């Protein structure tokens, strides 16, 4: 991933076709020892391609990946019916109980 980041940083800086030397320079500036094989792999895969087009294609692929946050329409309408008020009241009650318990020892613990 760091080699990809270095390649993208080089292209962001205006170098449309970064070389291995450019990537090594970027990586060494942050104290990373570069691996020749990985640099060659990144350059061979990305060389001659438009980085903006690759990012756009990657984003379109990511949009189809499920992220586990899917919500149906029913829960979205539930707070409008007053479903969100009950959990808020429970949290307030819990906070009150905790503050009362912490005052009981008056600042002294069992092992103080």
Secondary structure, DSSP 8 states (H G I E B T S, - for coil): -HHHHHHHHHHHTT-SS--HHHHHHHHHHTT----HHHHHHHHHHHTTS-HHHHHHHHHHHHTTS--S----HHHHHHGGGTHHHHHHHHHHHHHHHHHHHHHHTTT--TT-
